[in-house]
């Protein structure tokens, strides 16, 4: 199956994001060869910053990522127009959105690269329980490649003048066993993602909170 070519709008958005992510963010990419150049692929990614989808898109330059994104983004007419032309898939969070999952499954079957944030929303410093949607999509397309993606440093993008050091790591989490449930698979992969990318607080206040927490830790 040949590679799905990125749309013009997707290429334009990534071109605008690249200087911010690569230069300002000092992007470091690890494990990119793990990402197939073509064929049905599903990524499970942690979500600590609103920048995560763009960061992963810039890092995975060889593929257009069709991400499941919260449907409220489409309330903004211009943004919704752009997201549609980038191939993004709106999903109602926490409602078992069957239409969104069906659209993602169809795109995956067609050889697309689907990006899912199984925690459902930006963590905001919280440990969130992953949802089963990513596993259900994968189970519906036997033979699809599953990739774990960890993003660290994204929360520092807005902490001017402090420059971030963003790292995106692609890794093979081990493909699902025949008897592994969708929920078990999602939990297993996201546990490994979070091992590589611990929950981080976004924004300038988040940095202050991290410094305060570090100061309160007992010294050995």
N, C-alpha and C positions, 0 to 999 in steps of 0.2 A: 504494500500500500504506500503510495507516494506521500510526500510531506504536504500538509495543508499550508498554503501560502498565506502569510499575514495580510490582512486587509490594509488599504491605504491609510485609513483613519488610525488603525493600530500602530502602523509604522510611524505616523506623524506624532502621536502621543508619546511613543517610546523615544523618539528623537528629541522631544522637548524634555523628557524626564532624565535622559542619559547624563547630561552635564551635572545635574543636581546629585544624582545617585553615584555616578562614577567619580566625578571630580570632588564636589563638596563632601560627599559621603565616603570618599576613599574606599570604594567598593572592593571587596576581596571575595572572589568566587572560588569555592572548593567543590570538587567532584562533578564538574559539568559533564564529563564523558559518560556519567551514569544516565544522563537524560537522553533518551533515544531521539535521533534526528527526525524520525517519522513513526507513524503508527499510534494506535490508541494508548494514551498515557494519562495517568491520574496522579496529581501531586497533592499531598496532604501537608499543610503549612501552618505554623504557629501564627498568631495574630496579636501583636502588641502595639502596632501603629497603623494609622490610616494609610501610610506610605507603603505598606507591605506588598499590595498587588503590583504597584509600579516597580518596586525594587526587584521583585521576583521576575517580572517581565523583562527588565533590563538585563538581569543576570542570565536568564534563559533565552539569550538572543536568538538561538536557533529555532525556537518554537513560538507560535502565537498561543498564549494561554487564555482559554475561555473560562473565566472565573465565575463561580456562583457568588453574586453580590446582593446585598440587602436591597429589597425592592423599593425602599423609601428613597433611594438615590434617583430613581426614575421620576420622582415628583418634580424635580427641576428639569424643565423641558429641554434646555440645551444639553445638560449633562446626560439626560436619558438618550438624546439623539446620538451623542458621542458614544455612549456605552453600547447602544445597539449596533453601531457600525464597528465597534471593536469586538463584537461577538460575545459580549458578557451576558450572563444569564441571571435575570432577577429571581430572587427567592424570598418568600415570606418566612422570616426566622421563627423557629419554634413551633411551626404549624404543620410539619410533615408535608410540605408543598409538593404534591405529586406531579404537578405540571412542570415545575422546575427540575425535578429529578428526571422526569421523562426526557426533557430537552437535553439535559446533560448526558444521559445515557445514549441518546441518538447521536449527539456530537461525538461522543467517545467511540461509538461503533463506526462512525465515518472517518476515524483516524485522528480525531482531534486530541488536544492536550488540555485536560480539564484541571483547573486549580480549585481546591476546596480548603476552606478554613474551618475544620471540624468543630472548633470551639464556638463558632457561631457569631462571635462579635469580638471587638478589641478587648483584650484582657483587662486593661486598666489596673494592672497590678494584682489581679485576682487569679486564682487557680480555677479554671473552668472545666466542667465535665464535657468531653467531646461527644458530639452527636453521631448517630449511626449512618447519616446520609452518604458520606464518602464511601463507606464499606458497601452500602446497598448499590451504589452506582457501579463499583468495581465488580461486585458479584453478578451484575446483569450483563457484563461484557467479559466472558472468559477469554483469557489471553492478553488482556490489557496489562500494561506494565504499571506497577505502583511505585511511586518515588516519594521518599520523605524529604521535606525541605525545611531547614531551620534558618531563621533570620534573626540576627542579633545586631544591635546598634541602631536600628531604625528609629527608636524613640528619641535619639539624639539629634535628628535632622533639624528640629525646630529650636534647638538650644543655642542659638547664635549668641555670642561669637564662637562658642565651643563647636569645633568641627567633629562630626561623628566618624566612627570607624565601623562601617557596615560590613558584615560578613554574611554571605548566603552559602549554605552548604547543601548540596544535593547528595543523597545517599540511598543505597538500596536497603530497605528495611527487612528484606526477605519477603518473597511473594507469598500470598495467602495459601494456606493449606486447604484441602478440599473440605475438611470438617470444621474450619474456622468460621464462626459467625461474623456477620457484618459488623456488629458492635464490638466483638472481641478483636477483630482485625484493626478497627479504627483506634480502639484504646491502646493496643500494642504499639502501633506505629506512632501515635501521638505521644506516648510515653517516651519513646526514643527521641522524637523531635524535641520534646521539652527537656530531656536530659541534655541535649546539645544547645538548647536556647531557653534558659530559665525565664520565667515570667518577669517582665520589666515594666516599670511605670512610664507612661508617655508624658511629654510636655516638660516645661521648665520646673514645675512643682515636683514632678517625679524625680528629677535630679536632686532637688533639695531633700526630698524624702529618703532617697537612697543614701545620701551623705549622713542624714540624721540616724538612720538605721545602723549604718556602719559604725558611727560614733558610740551607739548604745551597746554594741556587741562586747561581751567580756573579752578582755585581752588575755592571751595565754602567757 
